[in-house]
Amino acid sequence: MATLHRQVLNQMGEQICAGKFAPGDILPAEPVLAEQMNVSRITIRETMKSLSAKGMLQVRRRHGTIVLPRSQWQLFDPDVITWRARAGAIDDDLIQDLMELRLIIEPNAARLAAKRATAEDRIAVRRAFKAMERAVAGHGEYVPADLAFHGAILTACHNQFVQQMQNALSAILRTSFELSSEIAGGPARSLPMHEALCVAIEQGDPAAAEQAVLTLIQRAEKDFEDRAALTRTVNDKPV
């Protein structure tokens, strides 16, 4: 169960991401926030410190606590990524940026994994793929299995910097996968592409691994384009 500090932190973070507190806004004073959220001033103070560390707030003497523009946020922070998704702050620009980031990182990660994967790494990738198969068949959750699959590939890179980034990358991938899983038939359509990636890593074929992940990302981009077109169609219908 989340601590009180974590609950308040999530609530405030989501509110900022949703635009309830816009860049340049001055937050209510600590006693006011404490009363509004029915928590102690200490909890509010801890929350403000945490949000400041993530680049979302700045405490200015004689001015108060000011909401900073998104350009100053720690966008790779897993909390910030999660809050933006939960707050519904997912727009076409964010999806495009997510896809571009995946294109920068994942094809190269797949090549490295195909070259460097140990026997244990290959078993982990195959195990995660099997969990995805079961989830598509209705036995288990798809997104955690998909995350485990891509996480196993990042681990198989055996690159210290990629491993250091893994928490942030996992949060980014979770956002992408959760959006993809909302698209009818999305997980089932992507399953053969995931299997091709799994087989390429098992066979130690970097070129095939790279191509498989490129195909996966292109499929995700197409799904998002279809989703956006459907949303526009629904919104344009006369009431």
C-alpha positions in Angstrom: 0.0 0.0 0.0 1.3 3.4 -0.9 2.5 5.7 1.9 0.6 8.9 2.6 3.5 10.9 1.1 3.4 8.7 -2.1 -0.4 9.2 -2.4 -0.1 13.0 -2.1 2.9 13.1 -4.4 1.0 11.1 -7.1 -2.0 13.3 -6.7 0.0 16.6 -7.0 2.1 15.2 -9.8 -1.0 14.2 -11.8 -2.6 17.5 -11.2 0.4 19.4 -12.6 0.6 17.1 -15.6 -3.1 17.6 -16.2 -2.8 21.4 -16.2 -4.7 22.0 -13.0 -1.6 24.0 -11.9 -0.2 25.6 -15.1 3.4 26.8 -15.6 4.0 30.0 -13.8 1.2 29.4 -11.3 2.0 29.9 -7.6 0.8 27.0 -5.5 -1.3 27.7 -2.4 0.7 28.0 0.8 1.6 24.8 2.7 -1.0 25.3 5.4 -3.7 25.7 2.8 -2.6 22.6 0.8 -2.3 20.6 4.0 -5.9 21.5 4.9 -7.2 20.9 1.4 -5.6 17.4 1.2 -6.2 16.6 4.9 -2.5 15.8 5.6 0.2 17.4 7.7 2.4 20.3 6.6 5.4 17.9 6.9 3.8 15.7 4.2 3.2 18.7 2.0 6.7 19.9 2.5 8.1 16.5 1.6 5.9 16.4 -1.5 7.1 19.9 -2.6 10.8 18.8 -2.2 10.1 15.6 -4.3 8.4 17.6 -7.1 11.2 20.2 -7.0 13.8 17.4 -7.5 11.9 16.3 -10.5 12.1 19.8 -12.0 8.3 20.5 -11.7 8.4 23.1 -9.0 10.7 25.8 -7.7 10.5 27.4 -4.3 11.3 31.1 -4.5 11.8 33.2 -1.4 9.1 35.8 -1.0 7.2 34.5 -4.0 6.2 31.0 -3.0 6.3 27.7 -4.8 6.0 28.1 -8.6 5.1 25.5 -11.2 7.9 25.2 -13.8 7.4 24.7 -17.6 7.5 21.1 -18.9 10.9 21.8 -20.6 12.4 21.8 -17.1 10.8 18.6 -15.9 12.8 15.4 -15.5 11.0 13.8 -18.4 12.8 10.5 -18.0 11.7 10.2 -14.4 9.4 7.1 -14.2 7.0 9.1 -11.9 6.7 11.9 -14.4 6.1 9.5 -17.3 3.4 7.7 -15.3 1.7 10.9 -14.1 1.5 12.2 -17.7 -0.2 9.0 -18.8 -2.6 8.9 -15.9 -3.5 12.5 -16.3 -4.5 11.9 -19.9 -1.7 14.2 -21.0 -1.0 11.9 -24.0 -1.3 13.8 -27.3 -0.1 13.2 -30.8 3.2 15.0 -30.1 4.0 12.8 -27.1 3.2 9.7 -29.0 5.4 10.8 -31.9 8.2 11.5 -29.4 7.8 8.1 -27.8 8.0 6.4 -31.2 11.1 8.4 -32.1 12.8 7.5 -28.9 12.0 3.8 -29.4 13.5 4.0 -32.9 16.7 5.6 -31.5 17.1 3.0 -28.7 15.4 -0.3 -29.5 16.9 -1.4 -32.8 20.4 -0.9 -31.5 19.5 -2.7 -28.2 18.1 -5.6 -30.2 21.4 -5.9 -32.2 23.5 -5.9 -29.0 21.2 -8.4 -27.4 21.5 -10.8 -30.4 25.3 -10.5 -30.2 25.7 -10.7 -26.4 22.8 -12.6 -25.0 23.9 -15.5 -22.7 22.0 -18.7 -22.4 20.2 -17.4 -19.4 19.3 -14.2 -21.3 17.8 -16.1 -24.1 15.7 -18.2 -21.7 14.4 -15.0 -20.1 13.4 -13.6 -23.4 11.6 -16.8 -24.5 9.9 -17.1 -21.1 8.5 -13.5 -21.4 7.3 -14.2 -24.9 5.5 -17.3 -23.7 3.8 -15.2 -21.1 2.7 -12.8 -23.9 1.3 -15.8 -25.8 -0.7 -16.9 -22.8 -2.0 -13.3 -22.2 -3.2 -13.0 -25.8 -5.0 -16.4 -25.3 -6.7 -14.9 -22.2 -4.5 -16.2 -19.5 -2.7 -13.4 -17.8 -2.0 -9.7 -18.3 -0.4 -8.6 -21.6 1.3 -5.3 -20.7 3.5 -6.8 -17.8 4.5 -9.7 -20.1 5.4 -7.3 -22.9 7.4 -5.1 -20.5 9.2 -8.2 -19.2 10.0 -9.2 -22.8 11.6 -5.9 -23.7 13.2 -5.6 -20.3 14.9 -9.0 -20.9 16.3 -7.7 -24.2 17.7 -4.5 -22.6 19.3 -6.7 -19.9 20.8 -8.9 -22.6 22.6 -5.9 -24.1 25.1 -6.0 -21.2 25.7 -2.3 -21.5 26.0 -0.5 -18.2 24.4 2.7 -19.5 21.4 0.9 -21.0 21.0 -0.9 -17.7 21.2 2.4 -15.8 18.4 3.8 -18.0 16.2 0.7 -17.7 13.8 2.1 -15.1 13.1 5.2 -17.2 12.9 3.1 -20.4 10.5 0.7 -18.8 8.2 3.5 -17.8 8.3 4.9 -21.3 7.6 1.5 -22.8 4.8 0.8 -20.4 3.0 4.0 -21.6 3.5 2.9 -25.2 2.3 -0.6 -24.5 -0.7 0.4 -22.5 -1.8 2.7 -25.3 -1.2 -0.1 -27.9 -3.1 -2.7 -25.8 -6.2 -0.5 -25.9 -6.3 -0.9 -29.7 -8.6 -3.8 -30.7 -6.5 -6.7 -31.8 -3.2 -4.9 -31.2 -1.5 -7.4 -28.9 -2.5 -10.4 -31.2 -1.2 -8.6 -34.3 2.1 -7.9 -32.7 2.7 -11.4 -31.3 4.3 -12.9 -34.5 6.6 -9.8 -34.7 7.7 -10.4 -31.1 8.3 -14.0 -31.8 10.5 -13.1 -34.8 12.5 -10.8 -32.5 12.8 -13.6 -29.9 14.0 -16.1 -32.5 16.6 -13.6 -33.9 18.1 -13.2 -30.5 18.1 -16.9 -29.8 19.9 -17.5 -33.1 22.4 -14.6 -32.5 21.3 -12.8 -35.7 21.8 -9.0 -35.1 20.4 -7.9 -38.5 17.2 -10.0 -38.1 16.8 -8.7 -34.5 17.1 -5.1 -35.7 14.6 -5.7 -38.5 12.1 -7.4 -36.2 12.1 -4.5 -33.7 11.7 -2.0 -36.6 8.7 -3.9 -37.8 7.3 -3.9 -34.3 7.6 -0.1 -33.9 6.2 0.5 -37.4 3.2 -1.6 -36.5 2.8 0.4 -33.3 3.0 3.7 -35.2 0.3 2.4 -37.6 -1.9 1.4 -34.7 -1.6 4.9 -33.1 -2.3 6.6 -36.5 -5.5 4.5 -36.8 -6.4 5.3 -33.2 -6.0 9.0 -33.7 -8.1 8.9 -36.9 -10.8 7.0 -35.1 -10.8 9.6 -32.3 -11.0 12.5 -34.7 -13.9 10.8 -36.5 -15.8 10.3 -33.2 -15.1 13.9 -32.1 -16.2 15.3 -35.4 -19.6 13.6 -35.3 -22.5 16.0 -34.7 -24.1 15.8 -31.3 
